[in-house]
Amino acid sequence: MSVHIKHITPALYARFEGIQPDMEIDNVSIDSRSLQNNGGTLFFALTGQNRDGHQFIPALIEKGVQNFVVNHVPAGSEGKANFFIVPDTLKALQDFAIYYRQLYNFPVIAITGSNGKTIVKEWLNYLLSPDYNIIRSPKSYNSQVGVALSVIGINEHHDLGIFEAGISTVDEMEKLEPIIRPVIGILTHIGSAHDEGFENSAQKVSEKLKLFTHVKTLVLQNNAEVINLVPDGVHTFSWGYNDENAVVNIHRVAAAGGTQLTFSYRGSFDINIPFADDASVENAISCAMTMLSLDYSAETIAARMAGLYPVELRLQVKNGINDCTIIDDSFNADYQSLKIALDFLEQHKTHQEKTVILSDVFQSGFDTSVLYAKVAKLLAGHNISRVIGIGETISRELADFPNFYPYKDTKEFLANFKPSGFNDQTILVKGARSFRFDEIVVLLEEKTHETVLEINLNAVVHNLNFYKSRLKPETKIMVMVKAFGYGAGSYEIAKTLSHEKVDYLGVAFADEGIDLRNAGISTPIIVMNPENTAFESMIAYNLEPEIYSAKELRAFIALAQQKNLSNYPIHIKLDTGMHRLGFQENQLEELISLLRNNNFVEVRSIFSHLSASDSPQFRDFTLEQISKFEAWSTVLTEALTIKPIRHILNTSGIYHYPQSQYDMVRLGIGLYGVGNDATEQKFLQNVGTLKTVILQIKQVPAGDSVGYGRRYMARQLVSVATLPIGYADGIRRAWGNGKGYVTINGRKAPILGSICMDMLMVDVTGIDCKEGDTAVIFGEGPTVHEMAEVLETIPYEILTSISQRVKRVFYKE
């Protein structure tokens, strides 16, 4: 990208106020945290309910960024940079993308639908890349912002674009259509995703079809209700199973290792694909139909479709050997996704030393020398300590890069691999699929058993933003990461929250806070259950104690005096009805006397805890707690002449009592996707999915028993699968004996007999499965709510009971 700023003002319909009108920009940013921001960056200060990009402008100016799109110039920044002033910075970003798209004239394919957009995009990239230099959406960048950023990635060497677009409500797609300006459209499967944003299915389809207003060809499954909604003048290229009314009639049969599809179109031809599930088959058909619309021969289509592969869309964080952290992005290596992966590396690094294992970089649109110059600049800008290049091209082009270690192929690297060469570092493994970097990940990954708890970091951010949406913009937010992040893993959750700029983190004990500090977390941390013996450690690691008694306060003040501390932050807990910890009303005078004229500590916040905010029947009691908190905290602030942060709302309090949010709220279980009622739950996304694999399947005849104590007796021939997970992993024995189930290939498999320490057995009779297949212990189904109801407990207990021997894998779509 190279755009002179004289063209930006009219493109954005902006008013220019600046100091350097003769400049060019070479990249666009909306994230102040990215290390890719530099003097050539055009920064769009997006504003929303959860964040205002304008507040980061002074810091960006200090880092050298000189061009900003704003709706106002922040106080103190006048005359220090170039400002393009617009009413709406998101619309300005979209206007810039429209302008930028018009600079290039080549065919673009646009994809929308409820499911399968990203898969179809990635498969089309694979199928068409031998003939085109393709620009495509990185990962699943299909939102109002993501589409604009994707299109801005175009350069002069591209000759085909493939972009996906997603919407969640009305009037969104018409903003994306002129940004993409497609000539071929693909409508994938229409399902129930985002139904809540539309009056009905017809409205949702109509809104999605606005993307194709000006396309020459629209690929879609033949469906009269959908086709009747297609904009006038659009040529439809439809397909259907055994459907003579479709343009392309398809016959589907199961084949060894996948599916055979017979296409009837200008004759008849067969293709074989290595998938059997309905979703994959439909996505593959969308790809084949697109190739037909581009006049590919039947022979070429059949040859390339046979090579389709499962698409891995996730950046995963895993524990590695020798205290390393592994970021697994081992399925693609293009320039745009490298930029995303390096930002992700910076967010989730656990060590200052950073290693990147990188294959040859493909499909950038740049000439080879230009591409690797850009790659070198990215790596240098992210302060990468060591680069291991695998591939003949990268080995040649980055030969002069500092601390660069070349290998001609993956086989050579594996032959020379020494575990001792990887210690106490964060390692990004990023390679094109053909390089088989999954073999490298296997060597680097810490060896554990095959049960994993997958943590969806996208869902964590979604849930955080949901609760933020119920708050005033100025309300601070504290997030609880105690109990090993409610079982999810505190380090990575804390890193994600720090990246999202939460104001405080909360832990139960000092050692949890110390671990977070050692992992590089600098966000303020409150220790909710401090022990006097841990005070010195807390001070050493800049942890802030909750103070709940006069005895505890005296002990901390004495230590602060001994260490000659000044205004060390503390947090005063009031007991308004929970009766667990905290000062009661009759103790306020003693508290005031201890704090008055005391400069060793500073009351940073005053708070209390609601005991029944999730129970409508106790609403009066909760309001009484809030009333006591208001009165007692006012007594303290007026007596001490202070203005601390006040907070009383927990997760259910945020949802049910937002009028009492005071200066800060404390988010706990809701962050992890667990709401307190069905209404709240529908707004949340599942964060944790506990998975394992089938070790063995055997046939148990009628009359035989399964497991300890012969608690299950087979009444007929039963297929029994054994899974390597048990009560030592945190699955309670009470969940066995037919009460609980797991999900295998979308089907419920009841648990048979008693759950063992390390294993459990399930009934897979009638389920199409094999040894090595995945079994879901909890996640979307069964949910932790279901388990809690059967076990007569709460979701907290289930989540926090998962053993630390279960590997945590963190991922981001």
C-alpha positions in Angstrom: 0.0 0.0 0.0 1.1 3.5 -0.8 -1.4 6.3 -0.6 -0.6 10.0 -0.5 -2.5 11.8 2.2 -3.8 14.4 -0.2 -6.1 11.6 -1.5 -7.3 10.6 1.9 -9.2 13.8 2.8 -11.7 13.5 -0.1 -11.9 9.7 0.2 -13.0 10.1 3.8 -15.1 13.3 3.3 -12.8 14.6 6.1 -11.6 18.0 7.3 -7.8 18.0 7.5 -5.8 19.6 10.3 -2.1 18.7 10.2 1.5 19.6 10.2 2.8 17.4 7.3 0.5 17.5 4.3 3.1 15.8 2.0 3.3 12.2 3.3 2.4 8.7 2.2 0.8 6.0 4.3 1.7 2.4 3.9 -0.5 0.6 6.3 -3.8 1.0 8.2 -4.4 0.2 11.9 -7.2 0.2 14.4 -5.2 -1.3 17.3 -3.0 0.9 19.3 -1.2 -2.1 20.9 0.2 -3.5 17.6 3.9 -3.3 17.2 3.3 -2.7 13.5 2.3 0.9 14.1 4.9 3.3 12.7 5.4 6.6 10.9 3.6 5.2 7.8 0.5 4.2 9.7 -3.0 5.7 9.2 -4.7 5.1 12.6 -8.5 5.0 12.7 -9.6 5.9 16.2 -12.7 3.8 16.4 -15.2 4.5 19.1 -17.7 2.0 20.6 -19.5 1.1 23.8 -16.4 -0.6 25.2 -13.5 1.5 24.0 -12.6 4.8 22.5 -9.5 4.8 20.3 -9.0 8.5 20.8 -7.6 7.9 24.3 -4.6 6.1 22.8 -3.5 8.8 20.4 -1.0 10.6 22.6 0.9 7.4 23.2 0.8 6.6 19.5 2.3 10.0 18.7 5.1 9.3 21.1 5.8 6.1 19.2 6.0 7.9 15.9 2.5 7.5 14.4 1.7 10.7 12.6 -1.7 10.2 10.8 -5.0 9.8 12.6 -8.7 9.6 11.6 -10.7 11.0 14.4 -14.0 12.6 15.3 -12.2 15.1 17.4 -8.6 16.0 18.2 -7.7 14.9 21.7 -6.8 17.7 24.1 -3.0 18.2 24.1 -2.5 16.6 20.7 -3.2 19.7 18.6 -0.4 20.5 16.2 1.5 17.3 16.9 0.3 15.1 14.0 -2.0 15.0 11.0 -5.7 14.6 11.8 -8.5 13.7 9.4 -11.7 14.8 11.2 -14.9 12.9 10.4 -18.3 12.5 12.1 -18.0 8.7 12.3 -14.6 6.9 12.2 -16.0 3.5 11.4 -17.8 4.9 8.3 -14.5 6.6 7.4 -12.7 3.3 7.6 -15.3 1.8 5.3 -15.1 4.9 3.0 -11.3 4.5 2.8 -11.8 0.8 1.9 -14.2 1.7 -0.9 -11.8 4.3 -2.3 -8.9 1.8 -2.1 -10.9 -1.0 -3.7 -11.6 1.3 -6.7 -7.9 1.6 -7.3 -7.9 -2.1 -8.5 -9.8 -3.7 -11.3 -9.8 -7.5 -11.1 -12.5 -10.1 -10.3 -13.6 -10.6 -6.8 -15.5 -13.5 -5.3 -17.7 -12.7 -2.2 -19.0 -15.3 0.2 -21.8 -15.0 2.8 -24.2 -17.3 4.6 -24.7 -18.6 8.1 -22.1 -21.4 8.0 -19.1 -22.4 5.9 -17.9 -19.0 4.7 -14.3 -19.3 5.9 -14.0 -23.0 4.9 -15.2 -22.2 1.3 -12.8 -19.2 1.2 -9.8 -21.3 2.2 -10.7 -24.1 -0.1 -11.2 -21.8 -3.1 -7.8 -20.2 -2.3 -6.3 -23.7 -2.5 -8.2 -24.7 -5.6 -7.5 -21.5 -7.6 -4.1 -20.4 -6.4 -2.2 -22.4 -9.2 -3.8 -19.9 -11.6 -4.2 -16.7 -9.7 -2.4 -14.4 -7.3 -5.1 -14.3 -4.7 -5.9 -11.7 -1.9 -8.3 -13.2 0.6 -9.7 -12.3 4.0 -7.3 -13.4 6.7 -8.7 -15.9 9.1 -12.4 -15.0 9.5 -12.2 -11.2 9.0 -15.9 -10.8 7.9 -17.3 -8.1 10.1 -18.0 -4.4 9.4 -14.4 -3.7 10.4 -12.8 -7.0 9.2 -14.0 -6.7 5.6 -12.6 -3.2 5.3 -9.2 -4.3 6.7 -9.2 -7.3 4.4 -9.7 -5.2 1.2 -7.1 -2.8 2.3 -4.6 -5.7 2.0 -4.8 -5.6 -1.8 -1.7 -4.7 -3.8 -0.9 -4.3 -7.4 0.2 -7.9 -8.0 -3.1 -9.5 -7.1 -5.5 -10.6 -9.8 -8.3 -12.3 -7.9 -9.9 -11.5 -4.6 -11.9 -13.9 -2.3 -13.6 -12.1 0.6 -16.2 -13.3 3.1 -18.8 -11.1 4.7 -20.9 -11.7 7.8 -23.7 -9.6 9.3 -25.7 -9.8 12.6 -28.6 -7.4 11.9 -30.2 -5.3 9.2 -28.6 -2.5 7.2 -25.1 -3.9 7.5 -24.5 -5.8 4.2 -25.3 -2.7 2.1 -22.2 -1.1 3.7 -20.0 -4.1 2.8 -21.1 -4.5 -0.8 -19.3 -1.4 -2.2 -16.2 -2.3 -0.2 -16.0 -5.8 -1.8 -17.6 -5.0 -5.1 -17.9 -8.7 -6.1 -18.5 -10.1 -9.6 -19.1 -13.7 -8.4 -21.2 -14.4 -5.3 -21.5 -17.6 -3.2 -24.3 -18.1 -0.7 -23.4 -20.9 1.7 -25.7 -22.8 4.1 -28.3 -20.6 5.8 -28.7 -21.7 9.4 -29.8 -20.2 12.8 -26.7 -18.2 13.5 -27.6 -14.5 14.4 -31.3 -15.2 14.1 -31.9 -12.8 17.0 -30.8 -9.8 14.8 -33.6 -10.3 12.3 -37.4 -10.5 12.4 -37.5 -13.8 10.5 -35.5 -16.0 8.2 -36.7 -14.3 5.1 -35.4 -10.9 6.3 -32.0 -12.5 7.2 -31.7 -14.0 3.7 -32.8 -10.8 2.0 -30.2 -8.8 4.0 -27.4 -11.3 3.1 -28.4 -11.2 -0.6 -27.7 -7.5 -0.7 -24.0 -8.4 -1.0 -24.8 -9.7 -4.5 -26.7 -6.8 -6.0 -24.2 -6.3 -8.8 -22.6 -9.7 -9.3 -22.6 -11.4 -12.7 -23.1 -14.9 -11.2 -24.5 -16.1 -7.9 -23.7 -19.7 -6.8 -26.3 -21.1 -4.4 -28.3 -24.3 -3.6 -31.6 -24.4 -5.4 -34.3 -23.2 -3.0 -37.4 -21.5 -4.2 -37.8 -19.4 -1.0 -34.2 -18.1 -1.3 -34.1 -17.6 -5.1 -37.3 -15.6 -5.0 -35.5 -13.1 -2.8 -32.5 -12.7 -5.2 -32.0 -9.1 -6.5 -33.4 -8.5 -9.9 -30.9 -8.9 -12.8 -28.6 -11.3 -10.9 -27.8 -14.5 -12.8 -28.2 -17.5 -10.5 -26.0 -20.6 -10.9 -27.9 -23.1 -8.8 -27.3 -26.7 -7.7 -29.4 -29.4 -6.0 -29.4 -33.0 -5.1 -31.3 -35.0 -7.6 -33.0 -31.7 -8.6 -33.9 -31.4 -12.3 -34.9 -27.7 -11.7 -31.4 -26.8 -10.6 -28.9 -25.6 -13.2 -26.5 -28.3 -11.9 -28.0 -31.6 -10.8 -25.9 -33.5 -8.3 -26.1 -37.1 -7.3 -24.3 -38.0 -4.0 -23.2 -41.4 -2.8 -20.9 -42.5 0.0 -17.4 -43.7 -1.2 -14.4 -45.2 0.4 -12.8 -42.5 2.6 -15.4 -39.8 1.6 -18.1 -39.0 -1.0 -18.5 -39.3 -4.7 -20.5 -36.5 -6.4 -21.8 -36.8 -9.9 -22.4 -33.5 -11.6 -24.9 -33.2 -14.5 -23.9 -30.0 -16.4 -22.9 -29.9 -20.0 -22.6 -33.6 -19.8 -21.7 -35.7 -16.7 -18.6 -36.0 -14.6 -17.6 -37.4 -11.2 -15.6 -35.9 -8.4 -14.4 -37.5 -5.2 -13.9 -35.6 -2.0 -12.3 -36.9 1.3 -15.3 -35.9 3.5 -18.7 -37.5 4.3 -20.4 -35.0 6.6 -23.2 -32.8 5.2 -21.5 -29.5 5.9 -18.2 -30.4 4.3 -20.0 -31.8 1.2 -22.1 -28.7 0.7 -19.0 -26.5 1.1 -17.1 -28.6 -1.4 -20.0 -28.3 -3.9 -19.9 -24.5 -3.5 -16.3 -24.6 -4.5 -16.8 -26.9 -7.5 -19.7 -24.8 -8.7 -17.5 -21.7 -8.5 -14.8 -23.4 -10.6 -17.5 -24.4 -13.1 -18.6 -20.7 -13.3 -15.0 -19.8 -14.1 -14.9 -22.4 -16.9 -12.6 -24.9 -15.4 -12.6 -28.3 -17.0 -14.2 -31.3 -15.4 -10.8 -33.0 -15.2 -9.1 -30.0 -13.4 -12.0 -29.7 -11.0 -11.9 -33.4 -10.2 -8.2 -33.5 -9.7 -8.0 -30.5 -7.4 -11.1 -31.3 -5.4 -9.6 -34.7 -4.4 -6.9 -32.8 -2.6 -9.2 -30.9 -0.2 -8.2 -31.0 3.4 -9.6 -30.1 6.9 -9.1 -26.4 7.5 -7.6 -25.3 10.8 -8.6 -21.7 11.5 -7.3 -21.4 15.1 -4.2 -19.9 16.6 -3.6 -22.3 19.5 -1.5 -21.7 22.7 0.0 -24.8 24.2 2.5 -25.7 26.9 5.8 -26.7 25.5 8.9 -28.5 26.5 11.4 -26.9 28.9 8.9 -24.3 30.1 8.3 -23.0 26.6 5.0 -21.7 25.3 4.0 -22.8 21.8 1.7 -20.8 19.5 0.5 -23.3 16.9 -0.4 -21.7 13.5 1.0 -24.6 11.5 -1.4 -24.7 8.6 -0.8 -21.6 6.5 1.9 -19.0 5.8 0.9 -15.9 3.9 1.9 -12.3 4.6 -1.5 -11.1 6.0 -1.9 -14.0 8.4 1.8 -13.6 9.5 0.9 -10.0 10.6 -2.0 -11.4 12.7 0.1 -14.2 14.2 2.9 -11.9 15.3 0.5 -9.6 17.1 -1.0 -12.7 18.7 2.5 -13.8 19.7 3.1 -10.4 21.4 -0.2 -10.7 23.3 0.5 -14.2 24.6 4.2 -14.3 25.1 5.3 -15.8 28.5 9.0 -15.1 28.0 10.9 -12.1 26.7 12.8 -14.5 24.3 10.7 -15.1 21.2 11.4 -17.6 18.5 9.6 -17.8 15.1 9.7 -21.0 13.1 8.6 -19.9 9.6 8.2 -21.7 6.3 8.4 -20.1 2.8 5.7 -17.4 2.6 3.1 -17.8 -0.2 0.4 -15.9 -2.0 1.4 -12.4 -0.9 1.1 -10.7 -4.3 4.6 -9.1 -3.8 7.7 -9.9 -5.8 9.9 -12.3 -3.8 12.5 -9.7 -2.8 9.9 -7.2 -1.8 7.9 -9.8 0.2 10.8 -11.0 2.3 12.0 -7.4 2.9 8.5 -6.8 4.4 8.7 -10.1 6.4 12.1 -9.1 7.7 10.7 -5.7 8.8 7.8 -7.4 10.6 10.1 -9.8 12.4 12.5 -7.0 13.4 9.6 -4.8 14.6 8.4 -7.5 16.9 11.8 -8.0 18.4 12.0 -11.6 17.5 15.0 -13.2 19.2 15.6 -16.0 16.8 14.1 -17.0 13.4 14.2 -20.6 12.1 13.5 -20.5 8.4 12.4 -23.7 6.6 12.3 -23.7 2.9 14.7 -22.9 0.1 13.2 -19.4 -0.6 13.2 -18.1 2.9 16.6 -19.6 3.6 18.0 -17.6 0.7 16.0 -14.3 1.2 16.5 -14.0 5.0 20.1 -15.2 5.1 21.3 -11.9 6.5 18.6 -11.6 9.1 20.1 -11.5 12.7 20.0 -14.9 14.5 18.5 -16.6 11.4 18.9 -20.4 11.1 18.0 -21.9 7.7 16.8 -25.4 6.8 15.9 -26.5 3.3 12.9 -28.5 4.4 11.1 -29.8 7.5 12.8 -33.2 7.2 16.2 -31.5 7.7 15.0 -29.5 10.7 13.5 -32.7 12.4 16.7 -34.6 11.8 18.7 -31.9 13.6 16.2 -31.1 16.3 17.6 -30.9 19.8 15.1 -30.3 22.7 17.9 -28.5 24.7 17.8 -25.7 22.1 14.4 -24.6 23.3 14.2 -23.3 26.8 12.1 -20.6 28.5 10.8 -18.9 25.4 7.6 -18.3 23.4 7.7 -20.1 20.0 5.5 -19.2 17.1 5.2 -22.2 14.7 3.9 -20.9 11.4 4.1 -22.8 8.1 2.3 -23.5 4.9 0.4 -26.8 5.0 2.7 -28.5 2.6 5.6 -28.1 5.1 3.9 -30.4 7.7 4.8 -28.2 10.6 2.4 -30.2 12.8 5.3 -32.6 13.1 7.4 -29.8 14.6 4.6 -28.9 17.1 4.5 -32.6 18.2 8.2 -32.4 19.1 7.9 -29.0 20.9 4.6 -29.7 22.8 4.7 -30.8 26.4 3.7 -34.5 26.5 0.5 -35.1 28.3 -2.4 -37.5 28.0 -5.0 -37.0 25.3 -7.6 -35.2 27.3 -7.6 -31.4 26.8 -9.6 -28.5 27.9 -9.9 -26.1 24.9 -10.3 -22.4 25.9 -11.9 -20.2 23.2 -10.2 -16.7 23.7 -12.6 -15.2 21.2 -15.5 -16.2 23.5 -13.7 -14.7 26.5 -13.5 -11.3 24.7 -17.1 -11.7 23.5 -18.4 -12.3 27.1 -16.3 -9.5 28.5 -17.7 -7.1 25.9 -21.3 -8.3 26.7 -21.0 -7.3 30.3 -19.2 -4.1 29.3 -22.2 -3.2 27.2 -24.3 -3.0 30.3 -22.0 -0.5 31.9 -21.4 3.2 31.6 -18.3 4.0 29.5 -16.5 5.4 32.5 -17.2 2.4 34.8 -14.0 0.4 35.5 -14.0 -3.4 35.3 -12.2 -5.9 37.5 -12.1 -9.5 36.4 -11.6 -12.5 38.7 -8.9 -15.0 37.6 -8.7 -16.8 40.9 -8.8 -20.6 41.2 -6.6 -21.1 38.1 -9.0 -18.8 36.1 -12.1 -20.8 37.1 -10.3 -23.9 35.8 -9.5 -22.3 32.4 -5.9 -21.3 33.1 -5.1 -18.0 34.7 -2.0 -17.0 32.6 -3.6 -17.0 29.2 -6.9 -15.6 30.4 -5.0 -12.8 32.3 -2.9 -12.0 29.2 -6.1 -11.7 27.1 -7.7 -9.5 29.7 -4.6 -7.3 29.9 -4.7 -6.9 26.2 -8.3 -5.8 26.5 -7.2 -3.2 29.0 -9.3 -4.3 32.0 -8.6 -2.2 35.1 -7.9 -4.8 37.7 -7.5 -8.6 38.0 -8.6 -10.4 41.1 -7.0 -13.5 42.7 -7.8 -15.4 45.8 -4.3 -15.8 47.3 -0.9 -14.1 46.9 0.8 -17.0 45.2 -1.7 -16.7 42.3 -0.8 -13.1 41.9 2.9 -13.8 42.1 2.5 -16.4 39.3 0.8 -13.8 37.1 3.6 -11.3 37.8 6.2 -13.9 36.8 4.2 -14.5 33.6 4.6 -10.8 32.7 1.2 -9.5 33.8 1.5 -5.8 34.8 -2.2 -5.1 35.2 -3.1 -4.1 38.9 -3.9 -7.2 40.9 -6.1 -7.4 44.1 -5.5 -10.3 46.4 -9.0 -11.1 47.8 -7.9 -13.5 50.6 -4.6 -12.2 51.8 -2.8 -13.9 54.6 -0.6 -11.9 57.0 2.3 -14.2 56.2 2.1 -13.3 52.5 2.2 -9.5 53.0 6.0 -9.2 52.3 5.6 -11.2 49.1 2.7 -9.1 48.0 4.7 -5.9 48.5 7.6 -7.4 46.6 5.4 -8.2 43.6 3.2 -5.1 43.7 0.0 -6.9 44.7 -2.8 -5.0 46.5 -4.4 -6.6 49.5 -8.1 -6.7 50.4 -8.3 -5.5 54.0 -11.3 -7.0 56.0 -10.4 -6.6 59.7 -8.7 -4.1 62.1 -6.2 -6.8 63.1 -5.2 -7.4 59.4 -5.0 -3.6 58.8 -2.8 -3.0 61.8 -0.4 -5.8 60.6 -0.2 -4.4 57.1 0.4 -0.8 58.3 3.1 -2.0 60.7 4.9 -3.7 57.8 4.4 -0.7 55.5 5.9 1.5 58.2 8.8 -0.9 58.7 9.5 -0.8 54.9 9.1 3.0 54.8 6.3 2.7 52.3 4.1 5.6 51.3 0.5 5.4 50.1 0.6 1.7 49.4 -2.8 0.8 47.8 -5.3 -1.3 49.8 -8.9 -2.2 49.3 -11.4 -2.1 52.2 -14.0 -4.9 52.3 -17.4 -4.1 54.0 -19.7 -6.9 55.2 -23.2 -5.8 54.2 -24.8 -9.2 54.6 -22.6 -12.0 53.1 -21.1 -12.6 56.6 -17.9 -14.0 55.2 -15.2 -11.3 55.4 -15.4 -7.6 56.0 -16.0 -4.7 58.4 -19.4 -4.4 59.8 -21.1 -1.1 60.7 -20.1 -1.1 64.4 -16.4 -1.4 63.3 -16.3 1.6 61.0 -15.2 4.1 63.7 -12.2 1.9 64.5 -11.4 1.6 60.9 -11.6 5.3 60.4 -9.3 5.9 63.4 -6.7 3.5 61.9 -6.7 5.2 58.5 -7.0 8.8 59.5 -3.7 10.7 59.1 -2.0 7.6 58.0 0.2 8.0 54.9 1.6 4.5 54.8 -1.4 3.1 53.0 -4.0 4.6 50.6 -7.5 3.3 50.3 -7.7 2.6 46.6 -11.2 1.1 46.7 -14.1 0.3 49.1 -16.3 -2.7 48.2 -18.7 -5.3 49.3 -20.0 -8.6 48.0 -23.6 -9.4 47.1 -24.7 -12.8 48.3 -27.9 -13.4 46.3 -27.8 -11.1 43.3 -28.7 -14.1 41.1 -31.9 -14.9 43.0 -34.9 -12.8 42.2 -36.7 -14.0 45.4 -34.0 -12.2 47.4 -34.2 -8.9 45.5 -35.2 -6.9 48.6 -32.2 -8.3 50.5 -29.9 -7.4 47.7 -31.2 -3.9 47.6 -30.7 -3.7 51.3 -27.1 -4.7 50.9 -26.6 -2.0 48.2 -28.3 0.6 50.6 -25.9 -0.4 53.4 -22.9 -0.2 51.1 -24.0 3.3 50.0 -24.4 4.5 53.6 -21.3 2.9 55.1 -18.9 3.8 52.2 -20.2 7.4 52.4 -19.3 7.4 56.1 -15.8 6.3 55.3 -15.2 8.7 52.4 -16.5 11.7 54.2 -14.6 11.0 57.4 -11.4 10.4 55.6 -11.9 13.0 52.9 -11.1 10.5 50.1 -12.6 9.5 46.7 -11.7 5.9 46.3 -13.2 3.5 43.7 -16.4 1.9 45.0 -17.7 -1.4 43.8 -20.3 -4.0 44.9 -21.6 -5.7 41.7 -20.5 -9.2 40.8 -21.4 -11.0 37.5 -25.1 -11.5 38.3 -25.2 -8.0 39.8 -24.0 -6.5 36.6 -26.8 -8.2 34.8 -29.6 -7.6 37.3 -28.6 -4.4 39.1 -26.7 -2.2 36.6 -28.1 0.9 38.2 -25.7 0.2 41.1 -22.5 -0.1 39.2 -20.7 2.7 41.1 -17.1 3.2 39.9 -16.2 -0.4 39.1 -17.7 -3.9 38.8 -16.3 -7.3 39.4 -16.8 -9.9 36.6 -16.3 -13.5 37.5 -18.1 -16.6 36.2 -19.9 -14.7 33.4 -16.5 -14.2 31.6 -16.3 -18.0 31.3 -19.7 -18.2 29.6 -21.8 -19.2 32.6 -24.9 -16.9 33.2 -27.3 -17.0 36.1 -30.5 -17.6 34.1 -31.6 -18.6 30.6 -32.1 -15.0 29.4 -28.6 -14.0 30.4 -27.1 -17.2 29.1 -28.3 -16.7 25.5 -26.0 -13.6 25.2 -22.9 -15.6 26.3 -20.6 -17.9 24.4 -19.1 -21.1 25.6 -15.5 -20.7 26.6 -14.3 -24.1 27.7 -14.7 -27.5 26.0 -13.4 -30.6 27.7 -12.4 -33.2 25.1 -10.8 -36.6 25.1 -10.5 -39.5 22.6 -11.9 -43.0 22.3 -9.2 -45.5 23.4 -11.0 -48.7 22.6 -14.4 -50.0 21.4 -15.6 -53.4 22.2 -18.8 -55.5 22.0 -20.2 -56.5 25.4 -22.8 -59.3 25.2 -26.1 -59.4 27.2 -25.5 -60.4 30.8 -22.0 -59.0 31.0 -21.1 -56.1 33.3 -19.1 -52.9 32.8 -16.8 -51.3 35.3 -16.2 -51.5 39.1 -18.9 -53.0 41.2 -20.7 -54.4 38.2 -23.1 -51.4 38.4 -24.0 -51.7 34.7 -25.3 -55.0 33.4 -25.9 -55.2 29.6 -29.4 -56.3 28.7 -28.5 -56.8 25.1 -25.4 -56.6 22.9 -23.8 -53.2 23.6 -20.9 -51.3 21.9 -18.8 -49.8 24.7 -16.1 -47.1 24.2 -13.5 -46.5 26.8 -12.3 -42.9 27.3 -9.1 -41.8 29.1 -10.7 -39.5 31.6 -12.0 -40.1 35.1 -12.5 -38.6 38.6 -8.8 -37.8 39.0 -9.3 -35.4 36.1 -12.3 -33.8 37.9 -15.3 -35.8 36.6 -17.3 -36.7 39.6 -18.3 -40.3 40.1 -21.9 -39.2 40.6 -22.0 -38.3 36.9 -21.8 -42.0 36.0 -24.2 -44.9 36.2 -26.4 -43.5 33.4 -26.9 -40.0 34.8 -24.4 -38.4 32.5 -23.3 -38.6 28.9 -20.7 -37.4 26.5 -21.1 -36.3 22.9 -19.4 -38.3 20.1 -19.9 -37.2 16.5 -22.9 -35.1 17.5 -24.6 -38.0 19.3 -25.2 -38.6 23.0 -23.3 -41.5 24.5 -24.5 -42.4 28.0 -21.9 -43.2 30.7 -22.0 -46.8 31.7 -21.3 -47.9 35.2 -19.0 -46.2 37.7 -16.5 -43.6 36.6 -13.0 -44.9 37.3 -10.0 -42.8 38.5 -8.6 -42.4 35.0 -11.2 -43.8 32.6 -14.9 -44.0 32.0 -17.0 -46.1 29.6 -19.9 -45.0 27.4 -22.5 -46.6 25.3 -21.8 -46.0 21.5 -24.4 -48.5 20.2 -25.7 -47.1 16.9 -23.2 -44.2 16.8 -20.9 -44.1 13.8 -17.5 -43.8 15.5 -14.1 -45.4 15.7 -11.1 -45.5 18.0 -9.3 -42.2 18.1 -12.5 -40.2 17.5 -13.2 -37.2 19.8 -15.6 -37.3 22.7 -16.8 -34.0 24.3 -17.1 -34.3 28.0 -18.7 -30.8 28.4 -19.0 -27.7 26.3 -21.9 -27.0 24.0 -23.4 -30.3 25.1 -23.5 -31.4 27.7 -23.1 -27.9 29.2 -21.8 -27.3 32.7 -25.3 -26.1 33.6 -26.7 -29.6 32.7 -24.0 -31.3 34.7 -24.5 -29.0 37.7 -28.3 -29.6 37.7 -27.9 -33.4 37.7 -25.1 -33.3 40.3 -27.0 -30.8 42.5 -24.1 -28.3 42.5 -23.1 -25.2 40.7 -21.1 -24.7 37.4 -18.3 -23.1 39.4 -17.5 -26.4 41.1 -17.4 -28.3 37.8 -15.1 -25.8 36.1 -12.7 -25.5 39.0 -12.6 -29.2 39.6 -10.8 -30.0 36.3 -7.4 -31.4 37.3 -4.3 -29.5 36.4 -3.0 -32.7 34.7 -5.6 -32.0 32.0 -3.8 -30.0 29.2 -5.2 -26.5 28.5 -5.1 -25.4 24.9 -6.0 -21.8 24.2 -7.1 -20.7 20.8 -8.3 -17.7 18.8 -10.2 -18.0 15.6 
